[in-house]
Amino acid sequence: MRFQTPLVPARLIRRYKRFLADCRLEDGREVTAHCANPGSMMGLAEPGEKIWLEPNDDPKKKLKFGWRLVDHENGHFTGVDTSLPNRALRAALEAREIPALAAYETVRPEVRYGQNSRIDFLLTQPGLPDAYVEVKSVTLSREPGLAEFPDSVTARGTKHLGELAEMAAQGHRAIMLYLVQRTDCRKFALAADIDPAYAANFEIAQAKGVERLVYGTRISPEEVTLDKALSRRA
């Protein structure tokens, strides 16, 4: 998935009210960017860090910049826009780049299911059980090379686990797909110390048939694409 307009570098001044970030462009101008990330962004919102913004000229948008990436200035990036994983993953699903899901030809996003919820992707194929795929964006890393989810308590995420377990009970495939938006991680774990309820409910959901997939991403200021599967921490 390529960014619609070329990204521009900036320095973060501060992130506030979850969805706003004051930034300083290279020419010295200060702008406010939309931050499409409701999480804590632990370790990713330090003043002075290098970031990348996507400008827009949409008259319907009040903010003319969107915060897309953190540049760790060591060759690695983290994607902070939680909407990007679904866009990148949809392209990968339609191209059948995920072996565990490659048998499905039809990919439908945002299909209603459960209790007032929408599944990120519903995959269908004649002769196969429907596959319900819930996607979670992973940006937290507290140990070198290790990505963790979640970065804050997520009651919504716990609700999704229960709904996936219900789909599995009905004979469908139910998949929790963690998409790691960091290029510096090769392993994944649940952050049980941050949200014990989520970790416990994941174990319950898995016992009921919910599958887990973990994939990395290739990230640059030009595009975000699916990378290889990541291993789990022992």
C-alpha positions, 0 to 999 in steps of 0.5 A: 500500500503506497501513501497517497501523497509523498510524506514529509519529515518533521519533529514531534513537539507533543501529542495530546488529546490522543488524536492531535500532534503538534509538529515542526516541519523542516522549514521551521513551520509548526503544524498540527497533525491528525494522529490516527491512533487511540492507543497509548503509543508507549515509547513512540510519542517522545518530543523531538523524535523524527516523524513523517507526515502525510499532507493533504489538500482535502477541503473537508479536512480541518487538519492538513497533515496526518502522522504516519510514521516514527523514524527511529533514525537507525534504519527502522520505522514504526507505523502509527496510523492504525488504519494502515494495517487493514489497507495493507492487509487487504491487498495481501489477502486479495493477492493470496500472500498469506498461506493460511488464508490463500484458499479464499478468493472473496475478501469482504471488509467491514462485515457486520457480525456479533453484537454491533461489531464489524469484522475486519475481513470476511473471507469466503470460498465455496466448499470452505468454512467462512473465515472471520479475520480480526486485525490488530495493529501492533506498535509496542516494543519494550525489549529489543526485537520483541513486539507486544500487544496491547499497549493499553487496556483494551475492553474492545479487543477483549470483546472481539475475542469473545465474538471470534470464539462464538464464530468458531463455535458456529463452525467458522474459522476465526482468526486473530491477526496481529500485524506488527507495524515495526521493522525492528521486531522479529518476535511477538508476545501478548503484554499480559502485564498491561492488560491481564484480562485480554491475555486471559481471554485470548487463551480462552478464545484460542482453546475454543478454536480461535487461530492466531497469525502474526505478520510483520510489515515492510515500512518506508516513507513510500509504502507499507507492505506485508512482510513475513510471519513472525515467531512467538516468544517462548 
